Amino acid sequence: MLKINKNDTVAVISGKDRGKKGKVLRILSKSNRVIVEGVNLVKKHQRKKQQDQQAGVVEVPAAIHLSNLMVVCKNCNKNARVGYKILTDGSKSRICRKCKEPL
């Protein structure tokens, strides 16, 4: 089970983009990789496919491994480990291990 979800704010903890923060755009669960906005940018040569599209070299975010990311807590605004709490109605909720608030 993945502890990172789509639209989470994550921080890169290792690699060339260490210290950067961004929003999760897509999760590739089979390979345990994530595409994060503004992180791990690679240059891609792109053809003009539509009239209004620009051709040339564009920077596109590439996938980064889950082990290089940490979720950023919205309440304490720090990198946080993710814990789980079972609510009274029986559903599971993700919580920040530092401030014990839901993510």
Contacts in CASP RR format, 6 or more apart in sequence:
PFRMAT RR
TARGET T0000
AUTHOR 0000-0000-0000
METHOD contacts of the structure
MODEL  1
MLKINKNDTVAVISGKDRGKKGKVLRILSKSNRVIVEGVNLVKKHQRKKQ
QDQQAGVVEVPAAIHLSNLMVVCKNCNKNARVGYKILTDGSKSRICRKCK
EPL
2 27 0 8 1.000
2 29 0 8 1.000
2 32 0 8 1.000
2 66 0 8 1.000
3 71 0 8 1.000
3 82 0 8 1.000
3 83 0 8 1.000
3 94 0 8 1.000
4 10 0 8 1.000
4 24 0 8 1.000
4 27 0 8 1.000
4 34 0 8 1.000
4 66 0 8 1.000
4 69 0 8 1.000
4 71 0 8 1.000
4 82 0 8 1.000
5 24 0 8 1.000
5 27 0 8 1.000
5 94 0 8 1.000
6 24 0 8 1.000
6 25 0 8 1.000
6 26 0 8 1.000
6 27 0 8 1.000
7 23 0 8 1.000
7 24 0 8 1.000
8 23 0 8 1.000
8 24 0 8 1.000
8 71 0 8 1.000
8 72 0 8 1.000
8 103 0 8 1.000
9 21 0 8 1.000
9 22 0 8 1.000
9 23 0 8 1.000
9 24 0 8 1.000
9 71 0 8 1.000
9 72 0 8 1.000
9 74 0 8 1.000
10 21 0 8 1.000
10 22 0 8 1.000
10 23 0 8 1.000
10 24 0 8 1.000
10 34 0 8 1.000
10 36 0 8 1.000
10 69 0 8 1.000
10 70 0 8 1.000
10 71 0 8 1.000
10 72 0 8 1.000
11 19 0 8 1.000
11 20 0 8 1.000
11 21 0 8 1.000
11 22 0 8 1.000
11 69 0 8 1.000
11 70 0 8 1.000
11 72 0 8 1.000
11 79 0 8 1.000
12 18 0 8 1.000
12 19 0 8 1.000
12 20 0 8 1.000
12 21 0 8 1.000
12 36 0 8 1.000
12 39 0 8 1.000
12 64 0 8 1.000
12 68 0 8 1.000
12 69 0 8 1.000
13 19 0 8 1.000
13 68 0 8 1.000
13 69 0 8 1.000
13 70 0 8 1.000
13 79 0 8 1.000
14 68 0 8 1.000
15 68 0 8 1.000
16 40 0 8 1.000
17 39 0 8 1.000
17 40 0 8 1.000
17 64 0 8 1.000
20 38 0 8 1.000
20 39 0 8 1.000
21 72 0 8 1.000
22 36 0 8 1.000
22 37 0 8 1.000
22 38 0 8 1.000
22 39 0 8 1.000
23 36 0 8 1.000
23 37 0 8 1.000
24 34 0 8 1.000
24 35 0 8 1.000
24 36 0 8 1.000
24 37 0 8 1.000
25 35 0 8 1.000
25 36 0 8 1.000
25 37 0 8 1.000
25 61 0 8 1.000
26 34 0 8 1.000
26 35 0 8 1.000
27 33 0 8 1.000
27 34 0 8 1.000
27 35 0 8 1.000
28 34 0 8 1.000
28 35 0 8 1.000
28 63 0 8 1.000
31 63 0 8 1.000
32 65 0 8 1.000
32 66 0 8 1.000
32 67 0 8 1.000
33 63 0 8 1.000
33 64 0 8 1.000
33 65 0 8 1.000
33 66 0 8 1.000
34 63 0 8 1.000
34 64 0 8 1.000
34 65 0 8 1.000
34 66 0 8 1.000
34 69 0 8 1.000
35 61 0 8 1.000
35 62 0 8 1.000
35 63 0 8 1.000
35 64 0 8 1.000
36 61 0 8 1.000
36 64 0 8 1.000
36 69 0 8 1.000
37 61 0 8 1.000
38 61 0 8 1.000
39 61 0 8 1.000
39 64 0 8 1.000
40 61 0 8 1.000
40 62 0 8 1.000
40 63 0 8 1.000
40 64 0 8 1.000
41 59 0 8 1.000
41 60 0 8 1.000
41 61 0 8 1.000
41 62 0 8 1.000
42 59 0 8 1.000
42 60 0 8 1.000
42 61 0 8 1.000
42 62 0 8 1.000
43 57 0 8 1.000
43 58 0 8 1.000
43 59 0 8 1.000
43 60 0 8 1.000
44 57 0 8 1.000
44 58 0 8 1.000
44 59 0 8 1.000
44 60 0 8 1.000
45 56 0 8 1.000
45 57 0 8 1.000
46 53 0 8 1.000
46 54 0 8 1.000
46 55 0 8 1.000
46 56 0 8 1.000
46 57 0 8 1.000
46 58 0 8 1.000
47 55 0 8 1.000
48 54 0 8 1.000
48 55 0 8 1.000
70 79 0 8 1.000
70 80 0 8 1.000
70 81 0 8 1.000
71 79 0 8 1.000
71 80 0 8 1.000
71 82 0 8 1.000
71 96 0 8 1.000
71 103 0 8 1.000
72 78 0 8 1.000
72 79 0 8 1.000
72 80 0 8 1.000
73 79 0 8 1.000
73 80 0 8 1.000
73 96 0 8 1.000
73 98 0 8 1.000
73 99 0 8 1.000
73 101 0 8 1.000
73 103 0 8 1.000
74 101 0 8 1.000
74 103 0 8 1.000
75 96 0 8 1.000
75 99 0 8 1.000
75 101 0 8 1.000
76 96 0 8 1.000
76 98 0 8 1.000
76 99 0 8 1.000
76 101 0 8 1.000
78 98 0 8 1.000
80 96 0 8 1.000
80 97 0 8 1.000
80 98 0 8 1.000
80 99 0 8 1.000
80 103 0 8 1.000
81 96 0 8 1.000
81 97 0 8 1.000
81 98 0 8 1.000
82 94 0 8 1.000
82 95 0 8 1.000
82 96 0 8 1.000
82 97 0 8 1.000
82 103 0 8 1.000
83 94 0 8 1.000
83 95 0 8 1.000
83 96 0 8 1.000
83 97 0 8 1.000
84 92 0 8 1.000
84 93 0 8 1.000
84 94 0 8 1.000
84 95 0 8 1.000
85 92 0 8 1.000
85 93 0 8 1.000
85 95 0 8 1.000
85 102 0 8 1.000
86 92 0 8 1.000
86 93 0 8 1.000
87 93 0 8 1.000
93 102 0 8 1.000
94 102 0 8 1.000
94 103 0 8 1.000
95 101 0 8 1.000
95 102 0 8 1.000
95 103 0 8 1.000
96 102 0 8 1.000
96 103 0 8 1.000
END
